[in-house]
């Protein structure tokens, strides 16, 4: 029943998104309507429940208020009004790109998210690390209802500076009674047309060619560098280990300084912030291209709507949009300072400032200022030892080698738009915006998308200039093979990868915790990243995995030390000091600590036991 209600709920937001696309993007054709309906629905799903939660906490009443808002927007969007007729044009290239990419990504999401096998939950290589954290935050928001939410993986952490709207878009469906897997997948699948379609529309707008846009699309989403060379020849089994080893692929092979990952496998599938950030950013950039380069001034409200939730959906995407807008606004100033030309720009800036300021001041900046290792100077991103240019040549490959000639050959409007990408590159190469240097790739991939568009334009022009069609086809084939072979291998590895994530006993323990304990109860568990109590039941734990906490800039040393002491040298006073309500023992805890379980057995009731899991109740 909950899944059915969630489909209706999602349908209302999609109807609102389609109505807004009809109103705010006039003269759009069928593929544009699809993309902008998906993007506006994602923006509303991120924004409306959050706004309602400010008054009602993150509860069912807040979800229903948000639903009423979406329904009202749907009605308004579909009221008869002049100038909203759908264009008749359609591009075959759009469907040949978006449909296969969305189907492939959807399949990976389905098989990599709580896939049931032998009574346990399984996942793929790319979601083995990140998914438990996302599940924990999704569940905790819906279970506990606190808004703004705390960081449930660390006791006492209330402001994390974390872009939690990428999680709340799923939490809202838990309030309607949907299953956890369904609630994760539903908004992700609904956002995929915005991600893939937005990228294609941006390329089509800048290149004025459906064929070139399609080439740019595949260069970005299935592009790769020369990492595959490291797996050719050598010892027996060197090539086949791509499909068996853990993270030894042509796009992610740290041993050889290969760090430029495939955007589908390693960003869209495991990283919810990237998926929903790109679902807003890419369509916004497509609209921005028409707004800034074609004088479509009426589009600024549509851009503002997509930009509104970006800081708390994916902060990197918000920064990328600002940098590209800044370069294009400078172009507008050079072209002319007429009031009619500048007013839409100023209106867009004013709306974003008003909407973004509470997000930045209330959530992002306190987390950055209170956290550790944010905003540091550091040159050359994640390069560990290679020459600057060689690092990018072997990581990005053909696209990087052709950037300079492609830039020179491009038309001026495209060069200006790519200038925004260069601003992103320059900033990302000198400033790190989070504790993990590697995560600057969330900015750099926006630059890379624009680079793929540049190079696609050059390749298509070269192919057309060759006197013989066969020679052009051969040239294009060689370039595309070199530019995508590594990602094809990586994709093959991801399709066959499978790892058990949560055991049947862990699932049973989490089900008991969810049904029989207070949502705000504090649990003492191990610090492993696969934590059934946190991820499947949404309960706050004393100290989660350092791999999550460190890379969010959180100070966790005190809680980590307390967790060790409470397992190895427990005392009633320390349990009371931290407010621990339940203590969990499983294979994880017994292997991580020299745990004194007998101490708990002698003093506290055993309230759950199945297989390796035992849970002791500390407080009444």
N, C-alpha and C positions, 0 to 999 in steps of 0.2 A: 504493500500500500504506500509506504514511504517513497519508494522509487517512482511509482506512478504520480504521486503528488509532486515530486521533484521535477518530473518531465513537464507537468503543467506549469509549474513555477518558472522553469527555464524557458518554456514556450512563451510565457508572458513577456519575459525580458527580450527574447528574440523578436517578438512582435513589436515591442517598443523600439528596439534597435532598427528594425526595418522601417518603421514609421519615421524615425529620426533621419535615416538615410534618405528617405523620400523627401523630407522637408529641407534638410540641411545641405544635401548634395544634389542640387537640381540637375536635370538632364543626364543623370547617370544611367548606364546601361545595366544589363542583368548581372554581369559579373561584378561590377562595382557595387550594385545594391547588396549582393551577397556578402562581399568583403566588409562593407561599412555597417551592414546589419550585425554581423558577427562582432565587429570592433566596438560599436556603440553598446551592444548588449554586454560585452565584457566590462566596459567602463561603468555602465549602470549597475552591474552585479557587484563590482568592487565598491562603488560609491554609495548606493542607496541603503543597503543594509547597515553599512558603517555609520552613515548619518543618523539612521533611526536608532542605532545602538547607543548613540550619545545620550538619548533620552530614556531608552528602555533597557539598557545593557544588551548584550548579544543573546537575545532570547527569542522565543517564537513570536511575541507581539512585535518585536522589531522587524522580524522577517516579513510579517504580514503587512506592516506599514510600508516596507519597501516594495512589496508586491503591489499594493494599492498605488504607489507612486509610478511604478512601471506600467501598470494598466492605464493610468491617466495619460502617461506619455504616449502609449500605444494608440489610444483613442485620438489624442491630438494629432499624432503623426499621420493617421490615416483619414482624417477629415478631408473632404474635397477642397482643393485649393489649386489655383492656376499655377502652371509652371512646374508641376511635379510628375508629368508623364515620364514613363521609363523610356530610355533610348532603345532603339531597335538593334544596335550593333552588338555583335558578340565575337569573341576571339577564340578560335580553336586552340591556339597555343596556351591560353590561360588554363583551360580545362585539362590539357595534356600535362601541364606542370602541377597544378594545384591538387587535382584528384589523386594521382599516384602518391605524391608526397604526403598528403593528409592520410591516405589509407595506410601507408607504410608506418607513419608516426603513430597513428591510432592503434595499429596492431602491436607495435612495441609498447605503447602505454598499457594496453590490455594485458599483455603477457608479462610485463615487468612490474605490475602493481598488484600485490596481494593475490597472486595466481595460486589457486588451490590445487594441491597435488599431495596425495597420500595424507590428507588431513592437516597438512601444514601450509604455510604461505611461502611461496617462492617468488623470486624476482629475477631480473637480468643483471648483467655486469654493471651497467650504468646507474641503476637504481639501488644497488646494494648499499652504497654509502649514504646517499642523500635522503632516500625515501623515509627511513625511520624518523628523521627530524621533522620532515613535513607532516607526516602522520601525527606526530606528537602535538604539534602546534595546531593542526586542524581540529583534532579531537579536544584538546584542552580548551580552545575557544568556545566550542559548542557545549562541552560538558560543564565548564565553570561559568560561562556567561560574562566574565569580566571584560569591560571594554573602556579604554584600550587594554589589550591583553597583556599579561605578564609573559615571561619566558619560562615555560613550565619545566625546562630541563635544568634549571638552577634555582634552588630555593632562595627566596628573597629578592629575585631579580624582577623589577617591575617595568623598567624602561630599557629596552635593548637596542633601540634604533633600527629595529628590524622591519622590513617592508612586509607587514603582515596581511595586506589586502590580497596578496597572492594565495594566502591560506583561507581567508574569510570567504572567498568566493566558493569554497567547498564546504566550509563549516555551516553555512546557511542551510544546506540540504540535510545535514545531520539533524537540524532542528525540526525538519519535516519528517524525520523517521527513516531516511534513506540509509542503505548499507554503506559501510566505510569505503569499499572499493568503488561503488557506484558514485558516491559523493565526490570522490577524487576525480574520476574520469569525466563525469558529465560536463563540467565547465571547461575542462581541458579540450575535449573533443569539439565543443561549441566554439572555442576560440581559434581552432586550427585554420579555418578559412581566412580569418583576419591576419594570421601570421604569414601564411604562404601567399594568399591573395594580395595582401598589402605589399609584400616584397615584389611580386610580379607587376602590380599596378605602378609602383614607383619606378621600376625599370622601364616599363612601357611609356610612362610619362616622360622620362628623361631621354630615352633613345628613339622615341617615335616609331618603333618597329616591334611588332609582336614576336618576330623571330629572334631579334637581338635580346629582347626582354626574356625570352625563354632560355636562351643561352646563359644570360646573367643569372637567372634563377638557379640553374643546375650547377653553375660554377660556384655559387655561394653555398647552397644546401648540400651538394654532393662533391664539393671541391676539396682538394687536399694538396699537400706538397709532395716532396720526394722521399718521404719516410719509408715507402715500400721497398726502396733499394736495400735497406738494412736487413730485409728478410729474404733476399734473393741469394741463392748459392750458399756456400758455407757448409756447416755440418748438417747431417740428415735431420729432418724435422724442423729446420729453422723456419721454413715458410708455414708449415702447418700449425706451429705454435700460436700463430695469429688467432686461430679459432679455438685454442684450448687454454692458453695462459691468461692470467688476470692482468688486464691493462698492459698488454704488449702488442699494440696495434700500430699500423703506419701513421696514425694521427695522434697517438698518445703513447709515446715510448720515451719516458723520461731518461732512461739510461743513455740515449743518444741525443738528448736535448730536443726531442720532438714534442712540442707542446700545443700545436695548433690543431685543436680537436675538430671533429665533425659536428656541425651545429645541431643536427637532428639528434644524433646518438648521445652526445655528451652535454648538450645544453637544453634543448627543448624537452627531452624525455625526463631527465632527472631533476632539472632546475625549474621549479614552478614560477619563480620570479621572472626568469628569462622568458618563459612561454607567454605569460600574461603581459609582461613588459613589452615584448615584441608585438603582441596582438594589438596593443595600443599605439606603439611607436611607428611600426611600418605603415599602417594606413594613414597615420598622421603625417608622415613624411611624404606619402603619395599626394595627400591634399596640399601639403606645404609646397610641393613642386608646382602644382597648378596655381596656388595662391601667389607665390613669389615670382615665378618665372613667366606665368601666363596672364597675370593680372586678374585672377579670379577672386576678387576682394570679398565676395559673399561667402567664401568658405571659412573665414576665420572662426565663426562660432563652432563649426564642426571640429576644427583643430583644437580649440579650447576645450571642448567636451572630452576629447580623447586624452588631452594632456592633463586634465583635472586630477585624476587619481594616480598619476604616474609616480610621484615621489614615494608613496607608500605601497606601490605595486612593484616597481623596480627603480630604485634611485638612479642607477646608471643610465637607464633609458631617458629619464627626465633630464639628466645632465647632457646627454647626447643631443636631445632635442634643442636645448638651450644653445649649445654651441653652433649647431647648424643654423638655427634661427638668427643668431648674432651675425654670422657671416652673410646671410642673405639680406638681413636688414641693412648691413653696411653697403651691400650692393644697391639696395633701394635708395639709400642716401646719396650715393654717387650718381645714380641715374636721374634723380630729381627729388626735390623736397616739397612737392605740392601737398596740400592738406589732404586732398582726396586719396593720395597714395599712402600717406603715413598714418592716417586715422585708423585703418583696420589693424595695422601693426601695433599701434599703441593700445587699441582695444584688446587685442590678443594678449599683450604683455600685462595689461591691467588685470584682466580676468585671471590669468595664471598666477599673478602675484597674490591676489586676494585669496584664491583657493589653495595655493601652495604654502602660503605663510604659516597657517596653523599646523600643517603637516610637518614643516621643517622645524618650527620653533617648539611645537609640542612633542614631537616624536623623534625626528631624525637627528637634530643637533644635540639634544640631551644624551642620546645614545652614543654619538660620536665623541662628545666632550667627556662623558663619563666612562667611555670604554678605553681600551688600550690599542695602540699601534694603528690608529686611523690617521689619514692625511700625512703621509711622509714623502720626502723627496727620495726618489730611487730611479736610476736610469736603466732604460732598456728592459722594462717589464720583467719577464720571467726567464730571460736568457741566462744560462749558467755556463759561461765559458767560451761560447763561439764568437767569432767576429760578428759585428752588428749586422752587416748585410747578408753574410752567409746564413746566419740564424733565420732570417726571414725568407731567404731563397729556398732553403731546404724545408722549412715549415709551410710556406704558402705556395711555393712553386711557380708555375707558369703565370699565374695572375700577378704575382709580385714582379717577375721579370719584365712583364709588359706594361706595368703601370706608367712609367715615364713616357714611352711613345704613345700610349693611349691617351694620356693627359694632353700631350701636345696636339694630337690629332682631333681631340674632341671639340665640339662647339662650345662657345663661351658660356651659355647658360649651364651646361653640364659641368664645365670646369668650376663655375662658381659654387654649384651644389657640392661638388667634390671638395671644394675648399672647406666646407663644414667638416668633412671627414678628416681633412688634414689638421684642422684645429683639434679634433678628437685625438688623432695620433700624437700630435705634439704634446698635448697635456698628459696623455696616458703614458708617454715614454719618460716623463720626469716626475710625475706625482702618482703615488699609490693612494687609493681612496678607501682601503679596507685593510685589515690585518694580513690577508693573504695576497701577496703580490700578483699571483696567478690570476686572481679575479678581475684584474684590469681588462682581461679579455672580454668582459661584458660590455666594455666601451669599445674596444678595438674591433669587435665583430661588426659594429655599425660602420666604422671606417671601411672594413673589408667588404661589406655589402656594396658600398658605393664604388670601391675599387673593382669589384666584379662587374658592375654595370659599365664602368669605363672600358674595361678590357673586352667585354662582349661587343661593345660598339666598334672597337678597333678590329677585332677578328672578323666580324661580319662585313666591314668595309673591305678588308683585305681579300676575303673570299670572293666578293663581288668583282673585284678588280682583276682577278686572275683570268686570263683569256679562255682557259679550258675549265669546264664545270667539274670534270673529274679531279683536276689538280686542286681546285678549291675544296672539294669534298674530302680529299686526302689530307690536306693541310688542317682542316677543321677537325677531322677524325683524330689525327695525331695529337693535336693540342688538347682536345677534350679528354682523350685517354690519359695523357700525362697529368692533366689537371684533376682527374676524378678517380684514378685507379686506387689510390690509397684509401679513399673514403668508401669505395665499393667493398674493399676487403674489410674495413672496419664495420661496415653495415652487416656484412656476412657474419662476422664474429658476434655482433650484438644479437642477431636473429637466432643464433644457436645457443647463446649463453643462458645458463640457469643456475641459480643458487638458492638453497633454502634460507629464508630470512627469519621466519617465526615458526617454532615447532608447534606441534599439536598441543603439547602441555602448556606452552606459553600462551597460546590462544585461549585455552580453557582458563588459565589464571587471569588473563586480562578480562575475560567475560565475567568472571566472578567479581573482580575489582570494580568493573563498570556497574554491575547490578547491585552490589551489596556494600559499597563504601561511599562516603560523602565525596562529591566531586572536588572539594577543596582539601581533602586529606593529603598529608605529606607522606611520601613513601621513601624509605631508605632502600636503595638498590645498588648494584654495581655500577661502574662508570662505562660499561660497554655501550656501543652505539646501537646495538640491536636490543631494545628494551621494551618488552611487551607491555609492561605496566604504563610506561610513558606513551608509547606509540599507539597502542591498540585501545587503551582505556582512558587516555587523556589526563592522567593524574600527574601532579607536580612531584618531582623527585628531588632529593637533596642535592645530588650532583650528577649531571649527565656526562656524556663523552667529552673529554677535552678537545677532541677533533672538531666538535661543534662549538664549544664554548670559546676556545682560543680564537677561531676564525671569525667569531662575532665580537671579538674585542672584550670579552667578559672576564672579570677577575674571579676566579673560581678556586683559588688555592685554599682558602679557609674551609669551604664546603668539602673539597676533595680530601683534605686532611681529616675532617670530622667523619666523613664516610669510612675512611680506613680505620680510624680509632673505634668507631661504633661497631665494626665487624670484628676487629682483632682484639680490642680491649674495652668492651662495652661497659657503660655505666648508666644507671637510671638518670643521673643528673645531666649527662650530656644529651641523652634522648629528650629530656624535658627542655633543655636549653634550645635545642633546634626545633622543637615542636613536632617530632617524628610521631606519626600515628600508626604506621605499619612498617614491618621489616620483611624484606623478601630474600629468600635463599633459593638459588637455582644453580645450575652448573656454572653460570657466569660468575656469580659471587664466590662460589667455593673455589674456583680456579684463580680468581683475581686476588683474593685475600686469604690469609691464614685465619679463616673465620671461626669464631667461637660460638657455634650454633647451640651448643649445650647450655650456654648461659641463658639464651632466650627460651629454650625449651623448659628450663626450670622456673621461669618467672612469668611467662606470658602465654596466653592461649593460642594454640595453633588453629587458625580459622579457615585455612585452605591448604589442601595438599593433593597434588596429582603429579605422578611421575617424579621429576627432579625438583618440582616447585613446592616450596613451603612458605606460607605467609603467616607472620605472627602479629597479633594486634597489641599495640602498646597502650593506647588510650581508650577509654570507654566511649 
